[in-house]
Amino acid sequence: MKICLIDPPLPYSSPPLAPLILEYLGGLTKRVMSEAEIELLDPKFSPFSVEKVEADLVGICGSRIVTLPWVYSTADTLRKRGMQVVLGGFNPSAMPEEAKKHADAVVIGEAESVWHEVLEDARKGQLKPFYHGMPLPLENLPLPIRMPGYKFHGIFTMRGCSYGCKFCALRGLYGKAHRYRPIDEVVKEVDSLKERFYWNTDGNIWGGNINRAIDLFTALKGSNKKWYGFGDLKALETSSGDKLIKAARESGLLSLWLGCEEKFVGVFEKKKVEAIKKLKSNGIDPILAIILGKRTDSLDDFDRIVELSDKLGIMVHPFLLVPFPGTELYEEYKPFLLKEGQWKYYDGAHALFSHPQMSPEQREEKFFSIVFELFTLKRVFRHLFEIPLNVFPAGHFAFLMREFPMRQGMKMAYKKWLQDSKSPIQS
């Protein structure tokens, strides 16, 4: 039996990061059906033709909502060619009935508990419409099948989130309770990576149990690799904050994405400023990912983003608010949605709902004007030279590998936006 797993292409550029979901699902497939022939395809990285796909079963990841039009179109074509197709990930789990219109089966939730059943049913040609995955302990997971040719690979060390962010889909898929992988298994996987850099894809690298995070970072110290991660500032404000930062830096942490917290806009609390200063003094480059364009925002909130970037001396990556299906925010904003079901616009660069004071065009134009100001070459290189020399060259290389694809992606997003707009921004 031949099984083909596909991660869809993004509409804009992206870093040379191997698709983690594909690699882990490949490893799981190898464990539960060792005799299967497995093919992993990433159209973001290699040429792809749907007409050249040949398999008994095709699995397509639907976790990035902006890729759903591509996912559905590709799945429809493959089914017309006689192949069985299964969809899974965040969005098929949140909208299984919609996904089922384009697939023979939909995996709802996590795949580990049901993937063997899916493969056996596919072998018999008797796929069920839906498979409901259950959260399992994260012990003794299969090693991922690493795809060659990438500069970065990912790992994960935990699932679940106890935070109640209304805009985030993470908790909807993985649940509120934190589940952790055994530290020795994480270290083994990191040690097995051939590349010097990796990405920890946990929603929050020190969320939940701070002491566990310190133990993990301490154990990773001997791996001699550099890495990126996602986190928050709340943990750094605790009595263990200094110890946490030190352990993370010694484990190789170079750069930290600091959530999409709405409270970043406007007044920035003194404790958070101090936490960012501590990160920077320890050679960890913080990036703020900030949501703009909420129904309570004003045009002044957009301008404050640039002020905040200058004040803190860090890169800021803004995004227009996306009400993801399956989240509390989606239900709250549902009466105001303008492009419901038009998933190609759910890219963080389009205004998706009505606003009491600003038109969609005003928000989008203001968003791109802020983006152009934040991503000028002058700003990028100024920040590059502000990164401490004690992390040279790894920290500087990692910064460029992150910022230039992001800058290019924003330029592509603007070009696409201009196709529907007559208001070019002078940059």
Secondary structure, DSSP 8 states (H G I E B T S, - for coil): -EEEEE----SS---SB--HHHHHHHHHHHHH-TTSEEEEE-TTTS---GGG---SEEEEE--SGGGHHHHHHHHHHHHHTT-EEEEESHHHHHSHHHHHTT-SEEEES-STTTHHHHHHHHHHT---SEEE-------S-------TT-SBEEE--EE------TT--HHHHH-SS-EE--HHHHHHHHHH--SSEEEE--S-TT-S-HHHHHHHHHHHGGG--EEEEEE-STGGGSTTHHHHHHHHHHTTEEEEEETT-GGGSSS--HHHHHHHHHHHHTT-EEEEEEEE--TT--HHHHHHHHHHHHHHTSEEEEEE----TTSHHHHHHGGGBSSTT-GGG-SSSS--B--SS--HHHHHHHHHHHHHHHT-HHHHHHHHHHS-GGGTTHHHHHHHHHHHHHHHHHHHHHHHHHTT-S-----
